[in-house]
């Protein structure tokens, strides 16, 4: 099961290596068929905790914990920044928090993506850094539109997008093929590359008003493309989790799945928040 996703491609199980020996190493876990032959237990999506294997339940728990850290640190950053509508120092603090959270979060995301053995501590550290960025960025955007409720709207829209994508994946039995993975992964790296170039050109003054990431009609189109890519990434995340459970991966791989889902959901939230802010600005 070869993975093109950088979050999952360091996992032996997600890439078809080591998964077979995970379940066969312990004969005590085998079952005896009616004809007297021994066979390995088939992995299921409902295996309970404490089995040592990755399950849907363990993945949900780790994802909820990781997202909980994001929300908690985002809320802390939001309140520590203060009122940016009346305090210029609060504005500077917001941009400082956003920049620091983005840089630290980006660094930790690279470490987690390419680390062969996933570290729960590093996953939670990434969640904390991203939470600071999310809280500060949300504060800046809410100040830009003059309405803090836009954050709640973006959170609600992100939840709707997540569950709608999950429902479509399950009920329409969406098949994630190798071609689909390659196209989405290449598109994602291309998008990130263009955004990095845009960022450099913006801070050096070559592009004005943020270039492709400005709060303009062009920025709206770019964010809409990003939302589509994020939804495709969610589909890939669901597929990788399902395959990981079926392959009988170690329970620690639930943290890798939680990290991948958190990365996608944070990205989805940021882009939806940008879209809402741009639409408000054009009213």
N, C-alpha and C positions, 0 to 999 in steps of 0.2 A: 504494500500500500504506500507508494511513493508520494510524498507531499511536496508541493511547490510553495506552500505557505511558510515564510521565514520563521513564524512563531512555532510551527510544529516540525519543521524539517530537521531539527536537532534531536528529536525523540526517536529512538530506535524502533519503538513499537509503531509509531505513526508512519514509519518508512519501511515496514515489513521486516525489520531486523529484531530478533530477540523475543518477539511476541509468542512464537511457538513454544519456546522453552519456559515461558512464564507459567503456563498452566501444567506443563508436563513434568516439571522438576519435582513435584511433590506427589508421589503415587497415592498418598492418603486422601488426596482430593478427587481421585478417580472414582467412578461409579461402576458397579457390577451389573451388566445387562442380564436379562432373563436367560440368555443362552450361555452364561458363565464367562463371557469375555469382558475384559476391562476396557473402559473408554474414558476419555477426559470429559469433564463437565462442560456443557455448552454455556458460553457467556450469555448473560441476559441483561436487559436494561433495568431490571428491578432487583438485582442482587443487593442485599442490605449492606450496611456499613460494617466495618470490621473484618471484611473478607480479604483485605489486602489488594483488591482489584479496583480499578477505576469503574465507577458506576454513574448513571445519570444523577442519582441522589447526591453522591459525593461531589460531582461537578457543580450541581446547583448550589450546594452548601458553600463551596469555595468561591464560586462566583458571587454569591450574595455577600460573603464576608469581604471580598475584594471591593465590590461596589459600595459596600457600607463604609469602608475606609475612604473611598473617593468622596462620598457624600459628606462624611464627618469633617474631613479636612477642607472641603470646599466651603462648608458652612462656617468653619473657624476662620478661614481667609476672608470670607465675605464680611464677617462682623469685625475682624481686626482692621480691615481697611478703613472703615468708617463711611461717612457721608461724602461722596465725591462731588455732589452737586454744590456744596458750600465750602469745601476744604480742598485747596489746591495740593496740600501735602498728601491728602488721601488719594488724589489722582496719581501722583508720583508713586505712592506706595502700591497702588493697584497695578500699575505698569511694571513696577519692580517685582512684585509677587508673580505676575503672569510670566514675565521673562524668566525668572529663576525656576519656577515650576516647570515651564516648557523645556528649558535646557536640561534640568536634572531628570525630568520624566523621559525625555528623548534618549539620554544616555542610559538610563536604566532599562528602557525598552529594548535597546540594542543588546545590552548584557543578557536580558531574559530571553530574547529571541534566539541568540546564538549560543546560549549556555546548554551544554549537553544534558546535565542533570539539573532539573528545575529546582530553584530555591524558593520556598514559601516566603522567607523573609524579604528577598529581593522583589518578589511579586507585590507584597504589601507595601514595600518602600516605594515602588513605582506608583501604586495606587495613591499613596500619600502625596507624592510630588504632583501627580496629575490632578489630585483634588485641589491643591493650592492653585494650580493653573486654571482649572475650571472655575473655582470660586472668584479669582481675580478677573478672569476674562468675562465672566457673567456680570460682575460688578461694572466693568467698563461698558459693556453693551447696554446694560440697564440704564446707565447714566446717559449714554448716547441717545436712546429713545425716550428717556424720561419716564420710564414705567417699569418698575421691578417685576411686575407680573409676567413680563415676557419670558422670564426664566422659568416660571412654572409652566407656561405654555410650551416652551421648548422641551422640558422634561416630559410632559404629557405626550407630546408628539413623538419623542424618542421611544417611549414605552409602547405607543400604538404601533410605530414602525417595527419594533422588535417582535411584538406578539403577532402582528400581521404577517411578518416574514416567517416566523416559526410556524404559524398556521398554514401558510401556503406551502412551506417545505414538507410538512407532515401530510396534509390532506390532499395535496396535488402530487405527492410522491415525486418531488423534484429530484432528478438524478444528476449528481455532480460528476461529470466526466473529466478525464484528464485534460481534454481540450478546454473545457470550461475553466478548470483551475489555472491552466497556463495563460489563457487570455486575461482572466481577472487579475492574476498576479503581475503579469507584464503591465497591464493597464495601471495597476496601483503604483508600481515602481515608477512608471512614466509620469504619473500625476505628481508623486512626491518629488521627483527630480525637477519638474517644471516649477513647482511651488518653491523649491529651494533656490532655484535660479531667480525667480521672481522676488523672493525675499532679499537676496543679495543686491539685486538691481534697485530695489526699493530703498534699502538703507543707505546705499551709496548715492542716491539722488538721481539715478538714471531714469527710473520710473516714478511718476508722481501719484500721490493718493493711494499708495499700496499696489498699484498696477492691477494684476489679475485678482488680488485679494481686497481691493477697495470696496467701499460700501456703495457700489454703483450697479448698473444693469449688468455689466460684464462680470462683476463679482457675484451677482445673483446666479448667472449661468454657471460659473465655475463651482459654486457651492452646490447647485443642483446636480451637477455631474458627480461631485464628491459624495452626495447622498446616495446616488445610484450605485457607485462603487462600494460604499459602506454596506448597503443592503446585500450586494453580491458577496461581500466578505462575510456577512452574517450567515449566508447560506453555506459558504465554505466552512465556517466555524461549526455550524450544526452537523455538517457531514463528517468533519474530523472527530467531533465528540462521539457521534454514533459509531464510527468505525473504530475509534479507540476502545469503546466499551466492548464491542464485538471481538476485538483482538485480545481482550483480557489484559490490558496494560496495567502496570502497577498503580496503586491508588494515588501516588504522588503526581502522576500525570494529570490528575484533576486540576492541579494548580496551573499547569501549562494551559489547559483548556480555559480555565478561569481568566488567566492573563490575556489570552487571545480574544475572548469575548469582551473583556473590559476595554482593551485597546479599540476595538471596533465600536463599542457603544459610546465611548467618550468622543471619538471622532464624529460619529453620527450626531451626537448632541451638539457639538460645536458648530457643525455645518447647518443644522436646523436652526440654531440660535442666530447664526449669521443671516440666514434667509429671512427669518422673521424680522430681524432688525432692518435689513435692506428694504423689505416691503413696507415697514412702518415709516422709514425715511422718505419713501416715495409718495406717501399719502398727501 
